[in-house]
Amino acid sequence: MNSWRLRALRIAIALLPVLAFAVGTPLLNHVEPRIVGLPLNLAWIILWILLTPLCLLAIERLRNVKT
């Protein structure tokens, strides 16, 4: 894979949590439905707090890929 494609992919992965918090949180600002007893907005935030390290891990692994 080209180095510029890897860089673009790393940037796209890094933007996922940022966009999830910035765009998803206001759009999902509802009390109902509840997920595991939590309001949708809180469940969304907790989900992305848990997914953010996985995104960072994917970026780190892509940094070590040889072009």
N, C-alpha and C positions, 0 to 999 in steps of 0.2 A: 504494500500500500504506500502511496506517496506520502511524504512527510507533511505536506500541506493538508492532505485529507485526514491524516491522524490528528493534526492540530485542530482542524475544524470539528472533528468528532469529539475530541477532549473538551473543546469549548462548549459544544452542544450539550454534552453530559453535565458539565459544570453549571449550565444555565437551567437545567431541569429543576433542581430544588429552589432556586431563586424565583423562577416563574411560578412554581407551585405555591410558594408562600405569597408572592406579590399579587398574583392573579386569582389563584384558586381560593384563597381565604376570603376575600370580599364576595366572591360569587357564591360561595357555599355557606354564607352566614345565616344559617337556619337552625332552629332548635330541633325541628323534626325533619327527617327521620333520625332516630337514634341508632347508633351502632355500638353494640356491647354496652348499652346504657349511657353512652356519651353523646352529646350533641354532635351533629355532622361536622361542624367547624372544628371542634376540638379533636375529633377522630382524624380529620384530615391533617391537622397540624402534627399530631402524634405519629401518623403514618409517615409523613415526610421527614420528621426528626429521625425516625428509624431507617428510612431509605437513603438519607444524605450520606452516611458513611459508606454505603454500598456504591454510590455514585463516585465518591472519592477513591474508593478501591479500584473501580473500573478505570478511572483516569490514571491512577498510578500504574496499573498494569499496561495501559496503552503507552505510557511514557517509556516503558522498558522494551517495547516492541522494536525490533530492528527493521529499518526500512530497506 
